[in-house]
C-alpha cells in the first residue's frame, strides 16, 4: 500500500495492491472506506491526482473550496 499526501493541503493519494484478498466473511477493515471517512476525499488515480491537486499547488493557484469569505451581519 502506498499513501502520499500533498505538501500544502495534505490531500491523500492511495494506491493499494493485493497479492490475495481476504474472504468476504473475514472481519477486516476496509482501508479505503476508513481513509475516505477520515480525509473526506481520497484519490486513487495518479493522473487525476497530479492534474487536480499537485499541479495547482505547484502553480500557487487557488483550489476550489480552499478560500473562505467573511460575511458581515446586517444588524
PyMOL Python script that loads the backbone (N, CA, C, O; Angstrom):
from pymol import cmd

cmd.read_pdbstr("""\
ATOM      1  N   UNK A   1       0.848  -1.158   0.000  1.00  0.00           N
ATOM      2  CA  UNK A   1       0.000   0.000   0.000  1.00  0.00           C
ATOM      3  C   UNK A   1       0.899   1.227   0.000  1.00  0.00           C
ATOM      4  O   UNK A   1       1.931   1.264   0.670  1.00  0.00           O
ATOM      5  N   UNK A   2       0.486   2.225  -0.762  1.00  0.00           N
ATOM      6  CA  UNK A   2       1.189   3.500  -0.817  1.00  0.00           C
ATOM      7  C   UNK A   2       0.203   4.609  -0.493  1.00  0.00           C
ATOM      8  O   UNK A   2      -0.878   4.677  -1.078  1.00  0.00           O
ATOM      9  N   UNK A   3       0.575   5.477   0.440  1.00  0.00           N
ATOM     10  CA  UNK A   3      -0.234   6.648   0.761  1.00  0.00           C
ATOM     11  C   UNK A   3       0.684   7.854   0.677  1.00  0.00           C
ATOM     12  O   UNK A   3       1.705   7.917   1.362  1.00  0.00           O
ATOM     13  N   UNK A   4       0.313   8.819  -0.171  1.00  0.00           N
ATOM     14  CA  UNK A   4       1.073  10.057  -0.308  1.00  0.00           C
ATOM     15  C   UNK A   4       0.139  11.221  -0.004  1.00  0.00           C
ATOM     16  O   UNK A   4      -1.038  11.191  -0.363  1.00  0.00           O
ATOM     17  N   UNK A   5       0.666  12.242   0.657  1.00  0.00           N
ATOM     18  CA  UNK A   5      -0.107  13.436   0.960  1.00  0.00           C
ATOM     19  C   UNK A   5       0.502  14.619   0.231  1.00  0.00           C
ATOM     20  O   UNK A   5       1.725  14.744   0.160  1.00  0.00           O
ATOM     21  N   UNK A   6      -0.345  15.495  -0.315  1.00  0.00           N
ATOM     22  CA  UNK A   6       0.168  16.685  -0.975  1.00  0.00           C
ATOM     23  C   UNK A   6       0.828  17.588   0.064  1.00  0.00           C
ATOM     24  O   UNK A   6       0.461  17.564   1.238  1.00  0.00           O
ATOM     25  N   UNK A   7       1.796  18.376  -0.371  1.00  0.00           N
ATOM     26  CA  UNK A   7       2.606  19.143   0.581  1.00  0.00           C
ATOM     27  C   UNK A   7       1.878  20.321   1.213  1.00  0.00           C
ATOM     28  O   UNK A   7       2.191  20.690   2.345  1.00  0.00           O
ATOM     29  N   UNK A   8       0.929  20.917   0.526  1.00  0.00           N
ATOM     30  CA  UNK A   8       0.274  22.113   1.069  1.00  0.00           C
ATOM     31  C   UNK A   8      -1.021  21.816   1.804  1.00  0.00           C
ATOM     32  O   UNK A   8      -1.248  22.340   2.894  1.00  0.00           O
ATOM     33  N   UNK A   9      -1.872  20.984   1.223  1.00  0.00           N
ATOM     34  CA  UNK A   9      -3.195  20.761   1.816  1.00  0.00           C
ATOM     35  C   UNK A   9      -3.385  19.359   2.375  1.00  0.00           C
ATOM     36  O   UNK A   9      -4.455  19.036   2.889  1.00  0.00           O
ATOM     37  N   UNK A  10      -2.352  18.524   2.279  1.00  0.00           N
ATOM     38  CA  UNK A  10      -2.385  17.158   2.797  1.00  0.00           C
ATOM     39  C   UNK A  10      -3.543  16.332   2.234  1.00  0.00           C
ATOM     40  O   UNK A  10      -4.227  15.615   2.964  1.00  0.00           O
ATOM     41  N   UNK A  11      -3.745  16.449   0.934  1.00  0.00           N
ATOM     42  CA  UNK A  11      -4.770  15.661   0.245  1.00  0.00           C
ATOM     43  C   UNK A  11      -4.139  14.321  -0.122  1.00  0.00           C
ATOM     44  O   UNK A  11      -3.057  14.300  -0.708  1.00  0.00           O
ATOM     45  N   UNK A  12      -4.792  13.194   0.209  1.00  0.00           N
ATOM     46  CA  UNK A  12      -4.156  11.892   0.023  1.00  0.00           C
ATOM     47  C   UNK A  12      -4.328  11.272  -1.355  1.00  0.00           C
ATOM     48  O   UNK A  12      -5.366  11.410  -2.001  1.00  0.00           O
ATOM     49  N   UNK A  13      -3.271  10.581  -1.784  1.00  0.00           N
ATOM     50  CA  UNK A  13      -3.305   9.674  -2.928  1.00  0.00           C
ATOM     51  C   UNK A  13      -3.040   8.293  -2.355  1.00  0.00           C
ATOM     52  O   UNK A  13      -2.074   8.098  -1.617  1.00  0.00           O
ATOM     53  N   UNK A  14      -3.896   7.330  -2.691  1.00  0.00           N
ATOM     54  CA  UNK A  14      -3.798   5.984  -2.133  1.00  0.00           C
ATOM     55  C   UNK A  14      -3.701   4.972  -3.268  1.00  0.00           C
ATOM     56  O   UNK A  14      -4.498   4.986  -4.206  1.00  0.00           O
ATOM     57  N   UNK A  15      -2.706   4.093  -3.161  1.00  0.00           N
ATOM     58  CA  UNK A  15      -2.560   3.002  -4.132  1.00  0.00           C
ATOM     59  C   UNK A  15      -2.455   1.714  -3.335  1.00  0.00           C
ATOM     60  O   UNK A  15      -1.536   1.535  -2.536  1.00  0.00           O
ATOM     61  N   UNK A  16      -3.411   0.816  -3.564  1.00  0.00           N
ATOM     62  CA  UNK A  16      -3.448  -0.444  -2.828  1.00  0.00           C
ATOM     63  C   UNK A  16      -3.277  -1.590  -3.819  1.00  0.00           C
ATOM     64  O   UNK A  16      -3.991  -1.676  -4.818  1.00  0.00           O
ATOM     65  N   UNK A  17      -2.331  -2.459  -3.530  1.00  0.00           N
ATOM     66  CA  UNK A  17      -2.105  -3.647  -4.358  1.00  0.00           C
ATOM     67  C   UNK A  17      -2.282  -4.884  -3.472  1.00  0.00           C
ATOM     68  O   UNK A  17      -1.762  -4.938  -2.357  1.00  0.00           O
ATOM     69  N   UNK A  18      -3.004  -5.852  -3.970  1.00  0.00           N
ATOM     70  CA  UNK A  18      -3.282  -7.069  -3.217  1.00  0.00           C
ATOM     71  C   UNK A  18      -2.568  -8.251  -3.868  1.00  0.00           C
ATOM     72  O   UNK A  18      -2.555  -8.380  -5.092  1.00  0.00           O
ATOM     73  N   UNK A  19      -1.983  -9.100  -3.051  1.00  0.00           N
ATOM     74  CA  UNK A  19      -1.497 -10.374  -3.574  1.00  0.00           C
ATOM     75  C   UNK A  19      -2.631 -11.392  -3.511  1.00  0.00           C
ATOM     76  O   UNK A  19      -2.790 -12.235  -4.393  1.00  0.00           O
ATOM     77  N   UNK A  20      -3.412 -11.284  -2.438  1.00  0.00           N
ATOM     78  CA  UNK A  20      -4.633 -12.080  -2.292  1.00  0.00           C
ATOM     79  C   UNK A  20      -5.605 -11.276  -1.445  1.00  0.00           C
ATOM     80  O   UNK A  20      -5.188 -10.550  -0.543  1.00  0.00           O
ATOM     81  N   UNK A  21      -6.877 -11.399  -1.724  1.00  0.00           N
ATOM     82  CA  UNK A  21      -7.892 -10.720  -0.916  1.00  0.00           C
ATOM     83  C   UNK A  21      -8.450 -11.694   0.113  1.00  0.00           C
ATOM     84  O   UNK A  21      -8.498 -12.902  -0.116  1.00  0.00           O
ATOM     85  N   UNK A  22      -8.866 -11.155   1.233  1.00  0.00           N
ATOM     86  CA  UNK A  22      -9.477 -11.966   2.283  1.00  0.00           C
ATOM     87  C   UNK A  22     -10.860 -12.417   1.841  1.00  0.00           C
ATOM     88  O   UNK A  22     -11.497 -11.750   1.026  1.00  0.00           O
ATOM     89  N   UNK A  23     -11.328 -13.535   2.365  1.00  0.00           N
ATOM     90  CA  UNK A  23     -12.681 -13.977   2.018  1.00  0.00           C
ATOM     91  C   UNK A  23     -13.719 -12.983   2.546  1.00  0.00           C
ATOM     92  O   UNK A  23     -13.467 -12.290   3.532  1.00  0.00           O
ATOM     93  N   UNK A  24     -14.874 -12.911   1.898  1.00  0.00           N
ATOM     94  CA  UNK A  24     -15.900 -11.938   2.277  1.00  0.00           C
ATOM     95  C   UNK A  24     -16.371 -12.038   3.726  1.00  0.00           C
ATOM     96  O   UNK A  24     -16.791 -11.031   4.296  1.00  0.00           O
ATOM     97  N   UNK A  25     -16.315 -13.211   4.334  1.00  0.00           N
ATOM     98  CA  UNK A  25     -16.792 -13.382   5.703  1.00  0.00           C
ATOM     99  C   UNK A  25     -15.760 -12.967   6.756  1.00  0.00           C
ATOM    100  O   UNK A  25     -16.085 -12.923   7.942  1.00  0.00           O
ATOM    101  N   UNK A  26     -14.536 -12.666   6.351  1.00  0.00           N
ATOM    102  CA  UNK A  26     -13.490 -12.285   7.306  1.00  0.00           C
ATOM    103  C   UNK A  26     -13.784 -10.903   7.890  1.00  0.00           C
ATOM    104  O   UNK A  26     -14.254 -10.009   7.185  1.00  0.00           O
ATOM    105  N   UNK A  27     -13.506 -10.739   9.174  1.00  0.00           N
ATOM    106  CA  UNK A  27     -13.733  -9.458   9.843  1.00  0.00           C
ATOM    107  C   UNK A  27     -12.476  -8.602   9.707  1.00  0.00           C
ATOM    108  O   UNK A  27     -11.572  -8.662  10.540  1.00  0.00           O
ATOM    109  N   UNK A  28     -12.438  -7.808   8.643  1.00  0.00           N
ATOM    110  CA  UNK A  28     -11.310  -6.912   8.410  1.00  0.00           C
ATOM    111  C   UNK A  28     -11.844  -5.521   8.076  1.00  0.00           C
ATOM    112  O   UNK A  28     -12.988  -5.373   7.646  1.00  0.00           O
ATOM    113  N   UNK A  29     -11.016  -4.519   8.277  1.00  0.00           N
ATOM    114  CA  UNK A  29     -11.413  -3.149   7.977  1.00  0.00           C
ATOM    115  C   UNK A  29     -11.211  -2.849   6.497  1.00  0.00           C
ATOM    116  O   UNK A  29     -10.252  -3.323   5.888  1.00  0.00           O
ATOM    117  N   UNK A  30     -12.110  -2.066   5.924  1.00  0.00           N
ATOM    118  CA  UNK A  30     -11.965  -1.583   4.555  1.00  0.00           C
ATOM    119  C   UNK A  30     -11.129  -0.303   4.631  1.00  0.00           C
ATOM    120  O   UNK A  30     -11.634   0.753   5.011  1.00  0.00           O
ATOM    121  N   UNK A  31      -9.854  -0.404   4.268  1.00  0.00           N
ATOM    122  CA  UNK A  31      -8.931   0.719   4.427  1.00  0.00           C
ATOM    123  C   UNK A  31      -9.344   1.925   3.586  1.00  0.00           C
ATOM    124  O   UNK A  31      -9.198   3.061   4.037  1.00  0.00           O
ATOM    125  N   UNK A  32      -9.854   1.704   2.382  1.00  0.00           N
ATOM    126  CA  UNK A  32     -10.299   2.836   1.559  1.00  0.00           C
ATOM    127  C   UNK A  32     -11.458   3.569   2.218  1.00  0.00           C
ATOM    128  O   UNK A  32     -11.502   4.799   2.205  1.00  0.00           O
ATOM    129  N   UNK A  33     -12.388   2.833   2.788  1.00  0.00           N
ATOM    130  CA  UNK A  33     -13.527   3.446   3.469  1.00  0.00           C
ATOM    131  C   UNK A  33     -13.067   4.230   4.693  1.00  0.00           C
ATOM    132  O   UNK A  33     -13.565   5.327   4.944  1.00  0.00           O
ATOM    133  N   UNK A  34     -12.130   3.685   5.454  1.00  0.00           N
ATOM    134  CA  UNK A  34     -11.618   4.376   6.636  1.00  0.00           C
ATOM    135  C   UNK A  34     -10.885   5.659   6.255  1.00  0.00           C
ATOM    136  O   UNK A  34     -11.057   6.686   6.912  1.00  0.00           O
ATOM    137  N   UNK A  35     -10.071   5.613   5.201  1.00  0.00           N
ATOM    138  CA  UNK A  35      -9.353   6.808   4.765  1.00  0.00           C
ATOM    139  C   UNK A  35     -10.307   7.864   4.213  1.00  0.00           C
ATOM    140  O   UNK A  35     -10.109   9.058   4.438  1.00  0.00           O
ATOM    141  N   UNK A  36     -11.341   7.429   3.490  1.00  0.00           N
ATOM    142  CA  UNK A  36     -12.331   8.365   2.970  1.00  0.00           C
ATOM    143  C   UNK A  36     -13.087   9.024   4.118  1.00  0.00           C
ATOM    144  O   UNK A  36     -13.366  10.222   4.068  1.00  0.00           O
ATOM    145  N   UNK A  37     -13.418   8.261   5.139  1.00  0.00           N
ATOM    146  CA  UNK A  37     -14.110   8.818   6.300  1.00  0.00           C
ATOM    147  C   UNK A  37     -13.226   9.844   7.010  1.00  0.00           C
ATOM    148  O   UNK A  37     -13.718  10.873   7.474  1.00  0.00           O
ATOM    149  N   UNK A  38     -11.927   9.568   7.094  1.00  0.00           N
ATOM    150  CA  UNK A  38     -11.003  10.468   7.786  1.00  0.00           C
ATOM    151  C   UNK A  38     -10.704  11.725   6.969  1.00  0.00           C
ATOM    152  O   UNK A  38     -10.771  12.835   7.497  1.00  0.00           O
ATOM    153  N   UNK A  39     -10.374  11.562   5.686  1.00  0.00           N
ATOM    154  CA  UNK A  39      -9.956  12.692   4.854  1.00  0.00           C
ATOM    155  C   UNK A  39     -11.093  13.338   4.062  1.00  0.00           C
ATOM    156  O   UNK A  39     -10.966  14.484   3.632  1.00  0.00           O
ATOM    157  N   UNK A  40     -12.181  12.636   3.868  1.00  0.00           N
ATOM    158  CA  UNK A  40     -13.282  13.174   3.072  1.00  0.00           C
ATOM    159  C   UNK A  40     -13.174  12.735   1.625  1.00  0.00           C
ATOM    160  O   UNK A  40     -14.106  12.136   1.089  1.00  0.00           O
ATOM    161  N   UNK A  41     -12.065  13.020   0.995  1.00  0.00           N
ATOM    162  CA  UNK A  41     -11.835  12.637  -0.394  1.00  0.00           C
ATOM    163  C   UNK A  41     -10.451  12.029  -0.508  1.00  0.00           C
ATOM    164  O   UNK A  41      -9.481  12.576   0.016  1.00  0.00           O
ATOM    165  N   UNK A  42     -10.360  10.897  -1.190  1.00  0.00           N
ATOM    166  CA  UNK A  42      -9.057  10.329  -1.498  1.00  0.00           C
ATOM    167  C   UNK A  42      -8.966  10.121  -3.002  1.00  0.00           C
ATOM    168  O   UNK A  42      -9.976   9.905  -3.671  1.00  0.00           O
ATOM    169  N   UNK A  43      -7.768  10.188  -3.518  1.00  0.00           N
ATOM    170  CA  UNK A  43      -7.538   9.955  -4.937  1.00  0.00           C
ATOM    171  C   UNK A  43      -6.862   8.605  -5.105  1.00  0.00           C
ATOM    172  O   UNK A  43      -5.936   8.272  -4.366  1.00  0.00           O
ATOM    173  N   UNK A  44      -7.330   7.821  -6.087  1.00  0.00           N
ATOM    174  CA  UNK A  44      -6.719   6.543  -6.397  1.00  0.00           C
ATOM    175  C   UNK A  44      -6.143   6.523  -7.811  1.00  0.00           C
ATOM    176  O   UNK A  44      -5.449   5.577  -8.183  1.00  0.00           O
ATOM    177  N   UNK A  45      -6.424   7.553  -8.595  1.00  0.00           N
ATOM    178  CA  UNK A  45      -5.905   7.681  -9.959  1.00  0.00           C
ATOM    179  C   UNK A  45      -4.793   8.728  -9.946  1.00  0.00           C
ATOM    180  O   UNK A  45      -5.050   9.901  -9.674  1.00  0.00           O
ATOM    181  N   UNK A  46      -3.561   8.314 -10.236  1.00  0.00           N
ATOM    182  CA  UNK A  46      -2.409   9.204 -10.146  1.00  0.00           C
ATOM    183  C   UNK A  46      -2.497  10.371 -11.134  1.00  0.00           C
ATOM    184  O   UNK A  46      -2.123  11.491 -10.788  1.00  0.00           O
ATOM    185  N   UNK A  47      -2.975  10.135 -12.339  1.00  0.00           N
ATOM    186  CA  UNK A  47      -3.081  11.213 -13.331  1.00  0.00           C
ATOM    187  C   UNK A  47      -4.062  12.288 -12.859  1.00  0.00           C
ATOM    188  O   UNK A  47      -3.780  13.482 -12.968  1.00  0.00           O
ATOM    189  N   UNK A  48      -5.194  11.868 -12.343  1.00  0.00           N
ATOM    190  CA  UNK A  48      -6.195  12.807 -11.840  1.00  0.00           C
ATOM    191  C   UNK A  48      -5.660  13.557 -10.621  1.00  0.00           C
ATOM    192  O   UNK A  48      -5.885  14.760 -10.488  1.00  0.00           O
ATOM    193  N   UNK A  49      -4.960  12.861  -9.737  1.00  0.00           N
ATOM    194  CA  UNK A  49      -4.368  13.473  -8.546  1.00  0.00           C
ATOM    195  C   UNK A  49      -3.336  14.532  -8.940  1.00  0.00           C
ATOM    196  O   UNK A  49      -3.301  15.620  -8.365  1.00  0.00           O
ATOM    197  N   UNK A  50      -2.510  14.208  -9.912  1.00  0.00           N
ATOM    198  CA  UNK A  50      -1.496  15.154 -10.374  1.00  0.00           C
ATOM    199  C   UNK A  50      -2.149  16.394 -10.968  1.00  0.00           C
ATOM    200  O   UNK A  50      -1.750  17.516 -10.658  1.00  0.00           O
ATOM    201  N   UNK A  51      -3.154  16.198 -11.824  1.00  0.00           N
ATOM    202  CA  UNK A  51      -3.799  17.317 -12.507  1.00  0.00           C
ATOM    203  C   UNK A  51      -4.632  18.184 -11.562  1.00  0.00           C
ATOM    204  O   UNK A  51      -4.619  19.409 -11.682  1.00  0.00           O
ATOM    205  N   UNK A  52      -5.349  17.573 -10.633  1.00  0.00           N
ATOM    206  CA  UNK A  52      -6.277  18.314  -9.784  1.00  0.00           C
ATOM    207  C   UNK A  52      -5.678  18.812  -8.467  1.00  0.00           C
ATOM    208  O   UNK A  52      -6.189  19.762  -7.874  1.00  0.00           O
ATOM    209  N   UNK A  53      -4.605  18.181  -8.012  1.00  0.00           N
ATOM    210  CA  UNK A  53      -4.054  18.548  -6.703  1.00  0.00           C
ATOM    211  C   UNK A  53      -2.623  19.068  -6.803  1.00  0.00           C
ATOM    212  O   UNK A  53      -2.340  20.191  -6.384  1.00  0.00           O
ATOM    213  N   UNK A  54      -1.731  18.266  -7.349  1.00  0.00           N
ATOM    214  CA  UNK A  54      -0.316  18.626  -7.331  1.00  0.00           C
ATOM    215  C   UNK A  54       0.028  19.821  -8.215  1.00  0.00           C
ATOM    216  O   UNK A  54       0.739  20.727  -7.780  1.00  0.00           O
ATOM    217  N   UNK A  55      -0.464  19.833  -9.436  1.00  0.00           N
ATOM    218  CA  UNK A  55      -0.151  20.946 -10.351  1.00  0.00           C
ATOM    219  C   UNK A  55      -0.678  22.288  -9.832  1.00  0.00           C
ATOM    220  O   UNK A  55       0.071  23.264  -9.837  1.00  0.00           O
ATOM    221  N   UNK A  56      -1.943  22.377  -9.381  1.00  0.00           N
ATOM    222  CA  UNK A  56      -2.409  23.658  -8.826  1.00  0.00           C
ATOM    223  C   UNK A  56      -1.616  24.095  -7.599  1.00  0.00           C
ATOM    224  O   UNK A  56      -1.387  25.289  -7.407  1.00  0.00           O
ATOM    225  N   UNK A  57      -1.195  23.145  -6.765  1.00  0.00           N
ATOM    226  CA  UNK A  57      -0.387  23.508  -5.606  1.00  0.00           C
ATOM    227  C   UNK A  57       0.977  24.050  -6.029  1.00  0.00           C
ATOM    228  O   UNK A  57       1.473  25.009  -5.437  1.00  0.00           O
ATOM    229  N   UNK A  58       1.585  23.442  -7.047  1.00  0.00           N
ATOM    230  CA  UNK A  58       2.880  23.924  -7.540  1.00  0.00           C
ATOM    231  C   UNK A  58       2.760  25.309  -8.158  1.00  0.00           C
ATOM    232  O   UNK A  58       3.635  26.156  -7.979  1.00  0.00           O
ATOM    233  N   UNK A  59       1.674  25.530  -8.883  1.00  0.00           N
ATOM    234  CA  UNK A  59       1.483  26.800  -9.572  1.00  0.00           C
ATOM    235  C   UNK A  59       1.014  27.901  -8.628  1.00  0.00           C
ATOM    236  O   UNK A  59       0.993  29.073  -9.003  1.00  0.00           O
ATOM    237  N   UNK A  60       0.642  27.535  -7.419  1.00  0.00           N
ATOM    238  CA  UNK A  60       0.165  28.520  -6.461  1.00  0.00           C
ATOM    239  C   UNK A  60      -1.258  28.967  -6.732  1.00  0.00           C
ATOM    240  O   UNK A  60      -1.692  30.000  -6.222  1.00  0.00           O
ATOM    241  N   UNK A  61      -1.985  28.207  -7.522  1.00  0.00           N
ATOM    242  CA  UNK A  61      -3.367  28.549  -7.839  1.00  0.00           C
ATOM    243  C   UNK A  61      -4.270  28.188  -6.671  1.00  0.00           C
ATOM    244  O   UNK A  61      -3.972  27.288  -5.885  1.00  0.00           O
ATOM    245  N   UNK A  62      -5.370  28.901  -6.575  1.00  0.00           N
ATOM    246  CA  UNK A  62      -6.325  28.560  -5.526  1.00  0.00           C
ATOM    247  C   UNK A  62      -7.069  27.291  -5.929  1.00  0.00           C
ATOM    248  O   UNK A  62      -7.400  27.096  -7.098  1.00  0.00           O
ATOM    249  N   UNK A  63      -7.316  26.462  -4.980  1.00  0.00           N
ATOM    250  CA  UNK A  63      -8.017  25.209  -5.200  1.00  0.00           C
ATOM    251  C   UNK A  63      -9.454  25.402  -4.739  1.00  0.00           C
ATOM    252  O   UNK A  63      -9.677  25.950  -3.659  1.00  0.00           O
ATOM    253  N   UNK A  64     -10.433  24.969  -5.522  1.00  0.00           N
ATOM    254  CA  UNK A  64     -11.829  25.149  -5.114  1.00  0.00           C
ATOM    255  C   UNK A  64     -12.070  24.633  -3.701  1.00  0.00           C
ATOM    256  O   UNK A  64     -11.655  23.531  -3.340  1.00  0.00           O
ATOM    257  N   UNK A  65     -12.749  25.454  -2.920  1.00  0.00           N
ATOM    258  CA  UNK A  65     -13.066  25.085  -1.550  1.00  0.00           C
ATOM    259  C   UNK A  65     -12.007  25.518  -0.554  1.00  0.00           C
ATOM    260  O   UNK A  65     -12.167  25.315   0.649  1.00  0.00           O
ATOM    261  N   UNK A  66     -10.913  26.122  -1.047  1.00  0.00           N
ATOM    262  CA  UNK A  66      -9.847  26.497  -0.126  1.00  0.00           C
ATOM    263  C   UNK A  66      -9.920  27.966   0.295  1.00  0.00           C
ATOM    264  O   UNK A  66      -9.169  28.401   1.168  1.00  0.00           O
ATOM    265  N   UNK A  67     -10.802  28.710  -0.311  1.00  0.00           N
ATOM    266  CA  UNK A  67     -10.935  30.121   0.039  1.00  0.00           C
ATOM    267  C   UNK A  67     -12.163  30.326   0.908  1.00  0.00           C
ATOM    268  O   UNK A  67     -13.216  29.729   0.680  1.00  0.00           O
ATOM    269  N   UNK A  68     -12.007  31.177   1.901  1.00  0.00           N
ATOM    270  CA  UNK A  68     -13.119  31.480   2.786  1.00  0.00           C
ATOM    271  C   UNK A  68     -13.471  32.953   2.634  1.00  0.00           C
ATOM    272  O   UNK A  68     -12.585  33.797   2.502  1.00  0.00           O
ATOM    273  N   UNK A  69     -14.737  33.253   2.651  1.00  0.00           N
ATOM    274  CA  UNK A  69     -15.188  34.633   2.563  1.00  0.00           C
ATOM    275  C   UNK A  69     -15.811  35.031   3.887  1.00  0.00           C
ATOM    276  O   UNK A  69     -16.526  34.248   4.513  1.00  0.00           O
ATOM    277  N   UNK A  70     -15.535  36.241   4.302  1.00  0.00           N
ATOM    278  CA  UNK A  70     -16.125  36.745   5.542  1.00  0.00           C
ATOM    279  C   UNK A  70     -17.452  37.421   5.212  1.00  0.00           C
ATOM    280  O   UNK A  70     -17.539  38.208   4.270  1.00  0.00           O
ATOM    281  N   UNK A  71     -18.458  37.115   5.976  1.00  0.00           N
ATOM    282  CA  UNK A  71     -19.762  37.726   5.777  1.00  0.00           C
ATOM    283  C   UNK A  71     -20.046  38.644   6.961  1.00  0.00           C
ATOM    284  O   UNK A  71     -19.818  38.294   8.119  1.00  0.00           O
ATOM    285  N   UNK A  72     -20.547  39.818   6.634  1.00  0.00           N
ATOM    286  CA  UNK A  72     -20.906  40.763   7.683  1.00  0.00           C
ATOM    287  C   UNK A  72     -22.378  40.627   7.985  1.00  0.00           C
ATOM    288  O   UNK A  72     -23.198  40.507   7.075  1.00  0.00           O
ATOM    289  N   UNK A  73     -22.714  40.647   9.253  1.00  0.00           N
ATOM    290  CA  UNK A  73     -24.123  40.536   9.623  1.00  0.00           C
ATOM    291  C   UNK A  73     -24.791  41.888   9.467  1.00  0.00           C
ATOM    292  O   UNK A  73     -24.172  42.931   9.680  1.00  0.00           O
ATOM    293  N   UNK A  74     -26.042  41.860   9.097  1.00  0.00           N
ATOM    294  CA  UNK A  74     -26.819  43.096   8.929  1.00  0.00           C
ATOM    295  C   UNK A  74     -27.705  43.292  10.156  1.00  0.00           C
ATOM    296  O   UNK A  74     -28.847  42.833  10.185  1.00  0.00           O
ATOM    297  N   UNK A  75     -27.185  43.961  11.146  1.00  0.00           N
ATOM    298  CA  UNK A  75     -27.963  44.198  12.373  1.00  0.00           C
ATOM    299  C   UNK A  75     -28.534  45.583  12.383  1.00  0.00           C
ATOM    300  O   UNK A  75     -29.217  45.962  13.335  1.00  0.00           O
TER     301      UNK A  75
END
""", "prot")
cmd.dss("prot")
cmd.show_as("cartoon", "prot")
cmd.util.cbc("prot")
cmd.orient("prot")
